[in-house]
């Protein structure tokens, strides 16, 4: 067995469904194809992107087949 330092550590694996961060104006779901050195990933559409610009798609996003905007407010309490 190789020592821990011999393994490449990555945040996503081939086949993970991800969405772009909200600073990127694209709501499509993407699939990770491969890890690249220096924290970059190839997506199936041919794009290469840094790990900080994607995140795993949530179950709700998978169901909606797109990135969802975060809710403006979770609860409104008190009298109006």
C-alpha positions in Angstrom: 0.0 0.0 0.0 1.4 3.4 -0.9 1.8 6.2 1.6 -1.0 8.9 1.8 1.2 11.4 0.1 1.3 9.2 -3.0 -2.4 9.6 -3.8 -3.9 12.5 -5.7 -6.6 14.1 -3.5 -9.5 15.7 -5.4 -12.9 17.2 -4.5 -14.8 15.6 -7.3 -14.7 12.3 -9.2 -15.5 11.3 -12.7 -19.3 11.2 -13.1 -20.1 13.8 -10.4 -22.9 16.2 -11.4 -21.9 19.7 -10.6 -23.2 23.3 -11.0 -21.2 26.4 -11.6 -20.8 28.9 -8.7 -23.3 31.8 -8.7 -20.7 34.2 -10.1 -20.8 32.3 -13.4 -24.0 33.1 -15.4 -24.7 29.5 -16.4 -27.4 27.4 -14.7 -26.7 24.1 -16.6 -25.8 20.9 -14.8 -22.4 19.6 -15.8 -20.6 16.3 -15.4 -17.0 15.9 -14.2 -15.0 14.0 -16.8 -11.5 14.0 -15.2 -9.2 15.7 -12.7 -6.4 17.9 -13.9 -3.3 19.0 -11.9 -3.5 22.2 -9.8 -7.1 21.8 -8.7 -8.8 21.9 -12.2 -11.4 19.6 -13.7 -12.4 18.7 -17.2 -16.1 18.7 -17.7 -17.8 16.4 -20.3 -18.6 19.4 -22.5 -14.9 20.1 -22.9 -14.6 23.0 -20.4 -11.8 23.1 -17.9 -12.6 24.8 -14.6 -11.1 25.4 -11.2 -12.6 23.5 -8.2 -13.7 26.8 -6.5 -16.0 27.6 -9.5 -18.1 24.4 -9.2 -20.0 22.5 -6.5 -21.9 19.3 -6.3 -25.5 19.7 -7.6 -28.1 19.4 -4.8 -30.9 16.9 -5.0 -33.3 19.7 -5.8 -31.0 20.9 -8.6 -30.8 17.3 -10.0 -34.6 17.1 -10.0 -35.0 20.6 -11.6 -32.1 19.7 -14.1 -30.5 23.2 -13.5 -28.8 25.3 -10.9 -31.2 26.9 -8.5 -30.9 30.3 -7.0 -30.6 30.5 -3.2 -33.8 31.6 -1.5 -34.0 35.3 -0.6 -35.4 34.5 2.8 -36.0 31.2 4.6 -38.6 32.4 7.1 -40.4 35.6 7.8 -41.5 35.9 11.4 -43.4 38.4 13.4 -46.4 40.6 12.6 -46.5 42.6 9.5 
